[in-house]
């Protein structure tokens, strides 16, 4: 990285009191774990370095202006956080990325500002970006452009971890393991502090996964508690306690999850059987005749993404979600209940352009291909939750867009919340009762008016109703409860 800059890059460095979003994402995704060394290359004022050091990580930073004497030594994880977008020379941009990649022993975490932030950057067009009045430069990346740039420069397949955050792995098996964890999360083991509870944990695993765990998959304490048993004896004991129907259901679940993973792997570059995580290998051996057969079935699943008729049929058959003339909307906690091909649809978008950390409702369009993650943070507590933000990926060109409604005085809101969930969700009956009461009160007679806060409030007034939590009451009753005279005077 040159130390003689053509623009005032140092002015883009901001002081941080908390970790940056990319550093937090890397921690959540376990790309930074205890015992790893971390280098923040182009660390600015050093906020991430201090934050990681406070968390007892071996973290250091280098910056040509703020920390020119910082060490530039190979480290397990290297952060290149909002550096590429402030470099006005495309050649230097690539050289900087290459230098960071050379320093990374395990993973390089690259982040950059995205095109949707253009309204926040004021200035004149300059080269392939914007030159501000402070003489700072910003090249705003498209989400897929950033991934492609890192991929082409590093020469390895990369994954978009979140919008504007890309992981490049030195070992392709690490990339595959990361994808596997995203699709098939690590097993959640029951707490085991004696031999009886250890046996119950194995039974639970067998029923959920459809197969016995290998010793390497077990938590250390659990393996030690069961070390007195031979494998054959353990299997006999567990089989006597396991529910056969649950085991069969577990096999079905593992089969679908494995197909989903292998289809995503083809989308992002599939490796040989030996490169797969051990748990995935064992699932394949349990659920399929061979790796070849599993791959063939996964390939057919991926091809079905192109079939509009098939996708619409899958949406109609979904066990969860609200189907409209253009898309299927599904709450986050019900996504696991939609057909596997629709889960694949979402995963392909997330790997190409990143899935946001905060979202509540998934939108899958069946007219064309586009995925949106919608954030309704008060979905569970607000009877008609308001939309805070929307992040969308158009699948054909991988164009992305982001809309924030934080400062909007008339936000979009949801109705009929129960329709976004699976039928057996514990909150469905409460939400359905509210919807039925609202229908009886005439609140849905003018659907074109109720999609935003102001329109909905006007209809509540027209129908003489108000909301108390998830209960619809007459407006006169609501005023009395609030201590307001029934005629509305004060």
PyMOL commands that set and color helices and strands:
alter all, ss='L'
color gray80, all
select helices_A, chain A and resi 9-12+21-28+47-54+84-86+90-103+115-120+143-154+172-183+195-209+215-217+220-225+231-241+244-268+273-275+278-287+291-306+308-316+332-337+340-353+417-420+428-440+447-449+453-462+475-481
alter helices_A, ss='H'
color red, helices_A
select strands_A, chain A and resi 37-41+58-62+75-81+104-111+124-126+129-131+137-138+158-162+165-169+322-323+327-331+361-365+370-375+389-394+399-404+465-468+471-474
alter strands_A, ss='S'
color yellow, strands_A
deselect
rebuild
show_as cartoon
